[in-house]
Amino acid sequence: MVRTDDQRARQIAQNLVEMLSSYEEEIIALEQQAPDLAALRRAVGMAIAEACYLISDGAPH
């Protein structure tokens, strides 16, 4: 079975969400001790949100 570009993009986005989610959890814990990590946490959260959008319905049909 040949994978389409859309399927490949969604798979990459899913992998990104899985990878970044664990980092986000660690950053949230560290942020309590180092508030200057807030910008990094927000950036990681935004990347996760964008990937989730692509997975759910953002990919062209």
PQR file with spaces between the fields and no chain letter, atoms N, CA, C, O and H, PARSE charges and radii, in Angstrom:
ATOM       1  N    MET     1       0.844   -1.187    0.000 -0.4000 1.5000
ATOM       2  CA   MET     1       0.000    0.000    0.000 -0.0000 2.0000
ATOM       3  C    MET     1       0.883    1.242    0.000  0.5500 1.7000
ATOM       4  O    MET     1       1.797    1.368    0.815 -0.5500 1.4000
ATOM       5  N    VAL     2       0.605    2.135   -0.901 -0.4000 1.5000
ATOM       6  CA   VAL     2       1.365    3.368   -1.016 -0.0000 2.0000
ATOM       7  C    VAL     2       0.749    4.422   -0.102  0.5500 1.7000
ATOM       8  O    VAL     2      -0.462    4.647   -0.125 -0.5500 1.4000
ATOM       9  H    VAL     2      -0.138    2.033   -1.563  0.4000 1.0000
ATOM      10  N    ARG     3       1.588    5.062    0.697 -0.4000 1.5000
ATOM      11  CA   ARG     3       1.102    6.108    1.595 -0.0000 2.0000
ATOM      12  C    ARG     3       1.073    7.434    0.842  0.5500 1.7000
ATOM      13  O    ARG     3       1.990    7.766    0.092 -0.5500 1.4000
ATOM      14  H    ARG     3       2.571    4.880    0.715  0.4000 1.0000
ATOM      15  N    THR     4       0.016    8.164    1.059 -0.4000 1.5000
ATOM      16  CA   THR     4      -0.088    9.470    0.429 -0.0000 2.0000
ATOM      17  C    THR     4       0.674   10.491    1.259  0.5500 1.7000
ATOM      18  O    THR     4       1.054   10.221    2.398 -0.5500 1.4000
ATOM      19  H    THR     4      -0.729    7.895    1.669  0.4000 1.0000
ATOM      20  N    ASP     5       0.890   11.645    0.689 -0.4000 1.5000
ATOM      21  CA   ASP     5       1.557   12.723    1.414 -0.0000 2.0000
ATOM      22  C    ASP     5       0.762   13.120    2.658  0.5500 1.7000
ATOM      23  O    ASP     5       1.344   13.410    3.704 -0.5500 1.4000
ATOM      24  H    ASP     5       0.581   11.864   -0.237  0.4000 1.0000
ATOM      25  N    ASP     6      -0.574   13.131    2.542 -0.4000 1.5000
ATOM      26  CA   ASP     6      -1.420   13.474    3.690 -0.0000 2.0000
ATOM      27  C    ASP     6      -1.249   12.468    4.819  0.5500 1.7000
ATOM      28  O    ASP     6      -1.143   12.842    5.987 -0.5500 1.4000
ATOM      29  H    ASP     6      -1.047   12.895    1.693  0.4000 1.0000
ATOM      30  N    GLN     7      -1.222   11.194    4.461 -0.4000 1.5000
ATOM      31  CA   GLN     7      -1.045   10.161    5.489 -0.0000 2.0000
ATOM      32  C    GLN     7       0.323   10.293    6.150  0.5500 1.7000
ATOM      33  O    GLN     7       0.448   10.147    7.365 -0.5500 1.4000
ATOM      34  H    GLN     7      -1.308   10.891    3.512  0.4000 1.0000
ATOM      35  N    ARG     8       1.324   10.563    5.361 -0.4000 1.5000
ATOM      36  CA   ARG     8       2.690   10.716    5.894 -0.0000 2.0000
ATOM      37  C    ARG     8       2.761   11.936    6.809  0.5500 1.7000
ATOM      38  O    ARG     8       3.379   11.878    7.872 -0.5500 1.4000
ATOM      39  H    ARG     8       1.222   10.681    4.373  0.4000 1.0000
ATOM      40  N    ALA     9       2.137   13.032    6.407 -0.4000 1.5000
ATOM      41  CA   ALA     9       2.134   14.239    7.235 -0.0000 2.0000
ATOM      42  C    ALA     9       1.443   13.980    8.567  0.5500 1.7000
ATOM      43  O    ALA     9       1.912   14.430    9.613 -0.5500 1.4000
ATOM      44  H    ALA     9       1.635   13.079    5.544  0.4000 1.0000
ATOM      45  N    ARG    10       0.347   13.267    8.528 -0.4000 1.5000
ATOM      46  CA   ARG    10      -0.366   12.957    9.773 -0.0000 2.0000
ATOM      47  C    ARG    10       0.453   12.034   10.672  0.5500 1.7000
ATOM      48  O    ARG    10       0.439   12.189   11.893 -0.5500 1.4000
ATOM      49  H    ARG    10      -0.034   12.902    7.678  0.4000 1.0000
ATOM      50  N    GLN    11       1.160   11.081   10.083 -0.4000 1.5000
ATOM      51  CA   GLN    11       1.996   10.182   10.877 -0.0000 2.0000
ATOM      52  C    GLN    11       3.145   10.950   11.522  0.5500 1.7000
ATOM      53  O    GLN    11       3.464   10.721   12.689 -0.5500 1.4000
ATOM      54  H    GLN    11       1.171   10.955    9.091  0.4000 1.0000
ATOM      55  N    ILE    12       3.761   11.847   10.785 -0.4000 1.5000
ATOM      56  CA   ILE    12       4.837   12.665   11.342 -0.0000 2.0000
ATOM      57  C    ILE    12       4.294   13.538   12.463  0.5500 1.7000
ATOM      58  O    ILE    12       4.933   13.673   13.506 -0.5500 1.4000
ATOM      59  H    ILE    12       3.502   12.034    9.838  0.4000 1.0000
ATOM      60  N    ALA    13       3.124   14.132   12.260 -0.4000 1.5000
ATOM      61  CA   ALA    13       2.512   14.967   13.299 -0.0000 2.0000
ATOM      62  C    ALA    13       2.210   14.146   14.547  0.5500 1.7000
ATOM      63  O    ALA    13       2.424   14.615   15.664 -0.5500 1.4000
ATOM      64  H    ALA    13       2.605   14.023   11.412  0.4000 1.0000
ATOM      65  N    GLN    14       1.717   12.931   14.366 -0.4000 1.5000
ATOM      66  CA   GLN    14       1.434   12.053   15.509 -0.0000 2.0000
ATOM      67  C    GLN    14       2.721   11.740   16.270  0.5500 1.7000
ATOM      68  O    GLN    14       2.739   11.773   17.501 -0.5500 1.4000
ATOM      69  H    GLN    14       1.544   12.549   13.458  0.4000 1.0000
ATOM      70  N    ASN    15       3.783   11.440   15.551 -0.4000 1.5000
ATOM      71  CA   ASN    15       5.074   11.176   16.196 -0.0000 2.0000
ATOM      72  C    ASN    15       5.562   12.402   16.962  0.5500 1.7000
ATOM      73  O    ASN    15       6.104   12.276   18.060 -0.5500 1.4000
ATOM      74  H    ASN    15       3.768   11.414   14.551  0.4000 1.0000
ATOM      75  N    LEU    16       5.370   13.577   16.389 -0.4000 1.5000
ATOM      76  CA   LEU    16       5.778   14.815   17.039 -0.0000 2.0000
ATOM      77  C    LEU    16       5.000   15.039   18.331  0.5500 1.7000
ATOM      78  O    LEU    16       5.583   15.423   19.345 -0.5500 1.4000
ATOM      79  H    LEU    16       4.929   13.679   15.497  0.4000 1.0000
ATOM      80  N    VAL    17       3.698   14.804   18.303 -0.4000 1.5000
ATOM      81  CA   VAL    17       2.878   14.957   19.503 -0.0000 2.0000
ATOM      82  C    VAL    17       3.357   14.009   20.598  0.5500 1.7000
ATOM      83  O    VAL    17       3.506   14.410   21.752 -0.5500 1.4000
ATOM      84  H    VAL    17       3.225   14.492   17.479  0.4000 1.0000
ATOM      85  N    GLU    18       3.593   12.771   20.238 -0.4000 1.5000
ATOM      86  CA   GLU    18       4.052   11.791   21.229 -0.0000 2.0000
ATOM      87  C    GLU    18       5.383   12.196   21.846  0.5500 1.7000
ATOM      88  O    GLU    18       5.575   12.074   23.056 -0.5500 1.4000
ATOM      89  H    GLU    18       3.472   12.444   19.301  0.4000 1.0000
ATOM      90  N    MET    19       6.296   12.675   21.019 -0.4000 1.5000
ATOM      91  CA   MET    19       7.607   13.063   21.510 -0.0000 2.0000
ATOM      92  C    MET    19       7.536   14.324   22.376  0.5500 1.7000
ATOM      93  O    MET    19       8.110   14.367   23.464 -0.5500 1.4000
ATOM      94  H    MET    19       6.141   12.774   20.036  0.4000 1.0000
ATOM      95  N    LEU    20       6.836   15.340   21.892 -0.4000 1.5000
ATOM      96  CA   LEU    20       6.790   16.610   22.615 -0.0000 2.0000
ATOM      97  C    LEU    20       5.963   16.543   23.890  0.5500 1.7000
ATOM      98  O    LEU    20       6.218   17.305   24.823 -0.5500 1.4000
ATOM      99  H    LEU    20       6.370   15.306   21.007  0.4000 1.0000
ATOM     100  N    SER    21       4.989   15.661   23.953 -0.4000 1.5000
ATOM     101  CA   SER    21       4.141   15.574   25.142 -0.0000 2.0000
ATOM     102  C    SER    21       4.952   15.246   26.391  0.5500 1.7000
ATOM     103  O    SER    21       4.718   15.820   27.455 -0.5500 1.4000
ATOM     104  H    SER    21       4.782   15.042   23.195  0.4000 1.0000
ATOM     105  N    SER    22       5.890   14.336   26.266 -0.4000 1.5000
ATOM     106  CA   SER    22       6.698   13.993   27.438 -0.0000 2.0000
ATOM     107  C    SER    22       7.586   15.170   27.847  0.5500 1.7000
ATOM     108  O    SER    22       7.783   15.416   29.037 -0.5500 1.4000
ATOM     109  H    SER    22       6.080   13.870   25.402  0.4000 1.0000
ATOM     110  N    TYR    23       8.119   15.891   26.869 -0.4000 1.5000
ATOM     111  CA   TYR    23       8.925   17.061   27.193 -0.0000 2.0000
ATOM     112  C    TYR    23       8.077   18.147   27.844  0.5500 1.7000
ATOM     113  O    TYR    23       8.518   18.819   28.776 -0.5500 1.4000
ATOM     114  H    TYR    23       7.959   15.692   25.902  0.4000 1.0000
ATOM     115  N    GLU    24       6.860   18.310   27.346 -0.4000 1.5000
ATOM     116  CA   GLU    24       5.981   19.334   27.917 -0.0000 2.0000
ATOM     117  C    GLU    24       5.725   19.054   29.395  0.5500 1.7000
ATOM     118  O    GLU    24       5.737   19.976   30.211 -0.5500 1.4000
ATOM     119  H    GLU    24       6.501   17.763   26.589  0.4000 1.0000
ATOM     120  N    GLU    25       5.497   17.807   29.739 -0.4000 1.5000
ATOM     121  CA   GLU    25       5.259   17.446   31.139 -0.0000 2.0000
ATOM     122  C    GLU    25       6.469   17.796   32.004  0.5500 1.7000
ATOM     123  O    GLU    25       6.315   18.320   33.107 -0.5500 1.4000
ATOM     124  H    GLU    25       5.488   17.058   29.076  0.4000 1.0000
ATOM     125  N    GLU    26       7.657   17.509   31.511 -0.4000 1.5000
ATOM     126  CA   GLU    26       8.872   17.830   32.262 -0.0000 2.0000
ATOM     127  C    GLU    26       9.045   19.342   32.398  0.5500 1.7000
ATOM     128  O    GLU    26       9.430   19.835   33.459 -0.5500 1.4000
ATOM     129  H    GLU    26       7.782   17.083   30.615  0.4000 1.0000
ATOM     130  N    ILE    27       8.763   20.068   31.330 -0.4000 1.5000
ATOM     131  CA   ILE    27       8.912   21.524   31.369 -0.0000 2.0000
ATOM     132  C    ILE    27       7.918   22.137   32.350  0.5500 1.7000
ATOM     133  O    ILE    27       8.256   23.084   33.061 -0.5500 1.4000
ATOM     134  H    ILE    27       8.451   19.667   30.468  0.4000 1.0000
ATOM     135  N    ILE    28       6.701   21.609   32.396 -0.4000 1.5000
ATOM     136  CA   ILE    28       5.703   22.109   33.349 -0.0000 2.0000
ATOM     137  C    ILE    28       6.220   21.938   34.769  0.5500 1.7000
ATOM     138  O    ILE    28       6.097   22.847   35.590 -0.5500 1.4000
ATOM     139  H    ILE    28       6.427   20.840   31.819  0.4000 1.0000
ATOM     140  N    ALA    29       6.795   20.780   35.062 -0.4000 1.5000
ATOM     141  CA   ALA    29       7.331   20.539   36.405 -0.0000 2.0000
ATOM     142  C    ALA    29       8.504   21.474   36.702  0.5500 1.7000
ATOM     143  O    ALA    29       8.604   22.018   37.801 -0.5500 1.4000
ATOM     144  H    ALA    29       6.895   20.041   34.395  0.4000 1.0000
ATOM     145  N    LEU    30       9.382   21.656   35.732 -0.4000 1.5000
ATOM     146  CA   LEU    30      10.537   22.537   35.932 -0.0000 2.0000
ATOM     147  C    LEU    30      10.133   24.002   36.040  0.5500 1.7000
ATOM     148  O    LEU    30      10.789   24.787   36.725 -0.5500 1.4000
ATOM     149  H    LEU    30       9.301   21.214   34.839  0.4000 1.0000
ATOM     150  N    GLU    31       9.062   24.360   35.368 -0.4000 1.5000
ATOM     151  CA   GLU    31       8.617   25.758   35.346 -0.0000 2.0000
ATOM     152  C    GLU    31       8.256   26.252   36.750  0.5500 1.7000
ATOM     153  O    GLU    31       8.378   27.443   37.037 -0.5500 1.4000
ATOM     154  H    GLU    31       8.529   23.722   34.811  0.4000 1.0000
ATOM     155  N    GLN    32       7.818   25.359   37.611 -0.4000 1.5000
ATOM     156  CA   GLN    32       7.480   25.761   38.978 -0.0000 2.0000
ATOM     157  C    GLN    32       8.709   26.285   39.713  0.5500 1.7000
ATOM     158  O    GLN    32       8.600   27.170   40.562 -0.5500 1.4000
ATOM     159  H    GLN    32       7.719   24.391   37.378  0.4000 1.0000
ATOM     160  N    GLN    33       9.873   25.740   39.385 -0.4000 1.5000
ATOM     161  CA   GLN    33      11.119   26.173   40.018 -0.0000 2.0000
ATOM     162  C    GLN    33      11.825   27.251   39.199  0.5500 1.7000
ATOM     163  O    GLN    33      12.588   28.048   39.746 -0.5500 1.4000
ATOM     164  H    GLN    33       9.962   25.021   38.695  0.4000 1.0000
ATOM     165  N    ALA    34      11.578   27.278   37.921 -0.4000 1.5000
ATOM     166  CA   ALA    34      12.236   28.237   37.032 -0.0000 2.0000
ATOM     167  C    ALA    34      11.191   28.859   36.109  0.5500 1.7000
ATOM     168  O    ALA    34      10.997   28.399   34.984 -0.5500 1.4000
ATOM     169  H    ALA    34      10.958   26.631   37.477  0.4000 1.0000
ATOM     170  N    PRO    35      10.520   29.906   36.588 -0.5600 1.5000
ATOM     171  CA   PRO    35       9.444   30.532   35.806  0.2800 2.0000
ATOM     172  C    PRO    35       9.871   31.027   34.425  0.5500 1.7000
ATOM     173  O    PRO    35       9.029   31.229   33.550 -0.5500 1.4000
ATOM     174  N    ASP    36      11.169   31.223   34.227 -0.4000 1.5000
ATOM     175  CA   ASP    36      11.627   31.691   32.914 -0.0000 2.0000
ATOM     176  C    ASP    36      11.442   30.626   31.829  0.5500 1.7000
ATOM     177  O    ASP    36      11.677   30.914   30.655 -0.5500 1.4000
ATOM     178  H    ASP    36      11.854   31.060   34.937  0.4000 1.0000
ATOM     179  N    LEU    37      11.037   29.426   32.179 -0.4000 1.5000
ATOM     180  CA   LEU    37      10.759   28.382   31.194 -0.0000 2.0000
ATOM     181  C    LEU    37       9.349   28.481   30.616  0.5500 1.7000
ATOM     182  O    LEU    37       8.964   27.675   29.769 -0.5500 1.4000
ATOM     183  H    LEU    37      10.847   29.192   33.133  0.4000 1.0000
ATOM     184  N    ALA    38       8.589   29.461   31.070 -0.4000 1.5000
ATOM     185  CA   ALA    38       7.208   29.608   30.608 -0.0000 2.0000
ATOM     186  C    ALA    38       7.128   29.781   29.089  0.5500 1.7000
ATOM     187  O    ALA    38       6.247   29.210   28.446 -0.5500 1.4000
ATOM     188  H    ALA    38       8.902   30.116   31.758  0.4000 1.0000
ATOM     189  N    ALA    39       8.028   30.552   28.524 -0.4000 1.5000
ATOM     190  CA   ALA    39       8.007   30.776   27.071 -0.0000 2.0000
ATOM     191  C    ALA    39       8.284   29.472   26.318  0.5500 1.7000
ATOM     192  O    ALA    39       7.672   29.202   25.284 -0.5500 1.4000
ATOM     193  H    ALA    39       8.743   31.015   29.047  0.4000 1.0000
ATOM     194  N    LEU    40       9.196   28.680   26.838 -0.4000 1.5000
ATOM     195  CA   LEU    40       9.493   27.391   26.208 -0.0000 2.0000
ATOM     196  C    LEU    40       8.287   26.464   26.310  0.5500 1.7000
ATOM     197  O    LEU    40       7.950   25.778   25.345 -0.5500 1.4000
ATOM     198  H    LEU    40       9.693   28.899   27.678  0.4000 1.0000
ATOM     199  N    ARG    41       7.637   26.438   27.468 -0.4000 1.5000
ATOM     200  CA   ARG    41       6.452   25.599   27.636 -0.0000 2.0000
ATOM     201  C    ARG    41       5.362   26.011   26.663  0.5500 1.7000
ATOM     202  O    ARG    41       4.717   25.161   26.051 -0.5500 1.4000
ATOM     203  H    ARG    41       7.911   26.995   28.252  0.4000 1.0000
ATOM     204  N    ARG    42       5.154   27.325   26.518 -0.4000 1.5000
ATOM     205  CA   ARG    42       4.138   27.806   25.577 -0.0000 2.0000
ATOM     206  C    ARG    42       4.480   27.405   24.138  0.5500 1.7000
ATOM     207  O    ARG    42       3.598   27.006   23.377 -0.5500 1.4000
ATOM     208  H    ARG    42       5.679   28.016   27.016  0.4000 1.0000
ATOM     209  N    ALA    43       5.740   27.511   23.773 -0.4000 1.5000
ATOM     210  CA   ALA    43       6.157   27.153   22.410 -0.0000 2.0000
ATOM     211  C    ALA    43       5.937   25.668   22.144  0.5500 1.7000
ATOM     212  O    ALA    43       5.461   25.289   21.073 -0.5500 1.4000
ATOM     213  H    ALA    43       6.456   27.835   24.391  0.4000 1.0000
ATOM     214  N    VAL    44       6.280   24.835   23.108 -0.4000 1.5000
ATOM     215  CA   VAL    44       6.070   23.401   22.951 -0.0000 2.0000
ATOM     216  C    VAL    44       4.573   23.112   22.866  0.5500 1.7000
ATOM     217  O    VAL    44       4.139   22.310   22.039 -0.5500 1.4000
ATOM     218  H    VAL    44       6.667   25.143   23.977  0.4000 1.0000
ATOM     219  N    GLY    45       3.792   23.760   23.716 -0.4000 1.5000
ATOM     220  CA   GLY    45       2.340   23.580   23.682 -0.0000 2.0000
ATOM     221  C    GLY    45       1.737   23.997   22.352  0.5500 1.7000
ATOM     222  O    GLY    45       0.828   23.338   21.848 -0.5500 1.4000
ATOM     223  H    GLY    45       4.145   24.411   24.388  0.4000 1.0000
ATOM     224  N    MET    46       2.235   25.081   21.782 -0.4000 1.5000
ATOM     225  CA   MET    46       1.727   25.536   20.478 -0.0000 2.0000
ATOM     226  C    MET    46       2.096   24.551   19.371  0.5500 1.7000
ATOM     227  O    MET    46       1.298   24.299   18.469 -0.5500 1.4000
ATOM     228  H    MET    46       2.974   25.616   22.192  0.4000 1.0000
ATOM     229  N    ALA    47       3.297   24.001   19.442 -0.4000 1.5000
ATOM     230  CA   ALA    47       3.706   23.013   18.436 -0.0000 2.0000
ATOM     231  C    ALA    47       2.815   21.772   18.528  0.5500 1.7000
ATOM     232  O    ALA    47       2.419   21.207   17.509 -0.5500 1.4000
ATOM     233  H    ALA    47       3.945   24.206   20.175  0.4000 1.0000
ATOM     234  N    ILE    48       2.507   21.355   19.752 -0.4000 1.5000
ATOM     235  CA   ILE    48       1.621   20.208   19.948 -0.0000 2.0000
ATOM     236  C    ILE    48       0.228   20.522   19.392  0.5500 1.7000
ATOM     237  O    ILE    48      -0.377   19.694   18.711 -0.5500 1.4000
ATOM     238  H    ILE    48       2.829   21.814   20.581  0.4000 1.0000
ATOM     239  N    ALA    49      -0.264   21.706   19.685 -0.4000 1.5000
ATOM     240  CA   ALA    49      -1.598   22.092   19.206 -0.0000 2.0000
ATOM     241  C    ALA    49      -1.659   22.111   17.680  0.5500 1.7000
ATOM     242  O    ALA    49      -2.638   21.652   17.092 -0.5500 1.4000
ATOM     243  H    ALA    49       0.227   22.379   20.239  0.4000 1.0000
ATOM     244  N    GLU    50      -0.627   22.634   17.042 -0.4000 1.5000
ATOM     245  CA   GLU    50      -0.601   22.671   15.577 -0.0000 2.0000
ATOM     246  C    GLU    50      -0.562   21.264   14.999  0.5500 1.7000
ATOM     247  O    GLU    50      -1.231   20.978   14.006 -0.5500 1.4000
ATOM     248  H    GLU    50       0.169   23.007   17.520  0.4000 1.0000
ATOM     249  N    ALA    51       0.217   20.388   15.617 -0.4000 1.5000
ATOM     250  CA   ALA    51       0.293   19.010   15.142 -0.0000 2.0000
ATOM     251  C    ALA    51      -1.053   18.308   15.329  0.5500 1.7000
ATOM     252  O    ALA    51      -1.485   17.551   14.459 -0.5500 1.4000
ATOM     253  H    ALA    51       0.760   20.621   16.424  0.4000 1.0000
ATOM     254  N    CYS    52      -1.710   18.555   16.453 -0.4000 1.5000
ATOM     255  CA   CYS    52      -3.028   17.954   16.691 -0.0000 2.0000
ATOM     256  C    CYS    52      -4.036   18.442   15.652  0.5500 1.7000
ATOM     257  O    CYS    52      -4.875   17.670   15.188 -0.5500 1.4000
ATOM     258  H    CYS    52      -1.360   19.169   17.159  0.4000 1.0000
ATOM     259  N    TYR    53      -3.956   19.711   15.291 -0.4000 1.5000
ATOM     260  CA   TYR    53      -4.853   20.256   14.262 -0.0000 2.0000
ATOM     261  C    TYR    53      -4.624   19.535   12.935  0.5500 1.7000
ATOM     262  O    TYR    53      -5.573   19.157   12.248 -0.5500 1.4000
ATOM     263  H    TYR    53      -3.275   20.339   15.668  0.4000 1.0000
ATOM     264  N    LEU    54      -3.365   19.351   12.589 -0.4000 1.5000
ATOM     265  CA   LEU    54      -3.057   18.657   11.340 -0.0000 2.0000
ATOM     266  C    LEU    54      -3.601   17.235   11.373  0.5500 1.7000
ATOM     267  O    LEU    54      -4.159   16.759   10.385 -0.5500 1.4000
ATOM     268  H    LEU    54      -2.593   19.658   13.146  0.4000 1.0000
ATOM     269  N    ILE    55      -3.442   16.554   12.507 -0.4000 1.5000
ATOM     270  CA   ILE    55      -3.905   15.179   12.624 -0.0000 2.0000
ATOM     271  C    ILE    55      -5.426   15.116   12.502  0.5500 1.7000
ATOM     272  O    ILE    55      -5.968   14.268   11.794 -0.5500 1.4000
ATOM     273  H    ILE    55      -2.988   16.941   13.310  0.4000 1.0000
ATOM     274  N    SER    56      -6.106   16.025   13.201 -0.4000 1.5000
ATOM     275  CA   SER    56      -7.573   15.943   13.268 -0.0000 2.0000
ATOM     276  C    SER    56      -8.252   16.376   11.976  0.5500 1.7000
ATOM     277  O    SER    56      -9.044   15.620   11.414 -0.5500 1.4000
ATOM     278  H    SER    56      -5.666   16.714   13.776  0.4000 1.0000
ATOM     279  N    ASP    57      -7.955   17.579   11.499 -0.4000 1.5000
ATOM     280  CA   ASP    57      -8.660   18.013   10.298 -0.0000 2.0000
ATOM     281  C    ASP    57      -7.940   19.098    9.515  0.5500 1.7000
ATOM     282  O    ASP    57      -8.528   19.701    8.617 -0.5500 1.4000
ATOM     283  H    ASP    57      -7.311   18.193   11.957  0.4000 1.0000
ATOM     284  N    GLY    58      -6.719   19.350    9.827 -0.4000 1.5000
ATOM     285  CA   GLY    58      -6.002   20.418    9.147 -0.0000 2.0000
ATOM     286  C    GLY    58      -5.344   20.015    7.851  0.5500 1.7000
ATOM     287  O    GLY    58      -4.969   20.874    7.053 -0.5500 1.4000
ATOM     288  H    GLY    58      -6.241   18.860   10.556  0.4000 1.0000
ATOM     289  N    ALA    59      -5.197   18.723    7.627 -0.4000 1.5000
ATOM     290  CA   ALA    59      -4.529   18.277    6.410 -0.0000 2.0000
ATOM     291  C    ALA    59      -5.469   18.446    5.218  0.5500 1.7000
ATOM     292  O    ALA    59      -6.666   18.180    5.330 -0.5500 1.4000
ATOM     293  H    ALA    59      -5.501   18.026    8.275  0.4000 1.0000
ATOM     294  N    PRO    60      -4.941   18.881    4.092 -0.5600 1.5000
ATOM     295  CA   PRO    60      -5.782   19.014    2.905  0.2800 2.0000
ATOM     296  C    PRO    60      -6.375   17.668    2.506  0.5500 1.7000
ATOM     297  O    PRO    60      -5.745   16.625    2.682 -0.5500 1.4000
ATOM     298  N    HIS    61      -7.561   17.699    1.980 -0.4000 1.5000
ATOM     299  CA   HIS    61      -8.246   16.454    1.575 -0.0000 2.0000
ATOM     300  C    HIS    61      -8.222   16.294    0.086  0.5500 1.7000
ATOM     301  O    HIS    61      -8.747   15.311   -0.438 -0.5500 1.4000
ATOM     302  H    HIS    61      -8.072   18.546    1.837  0.4000 1.0000
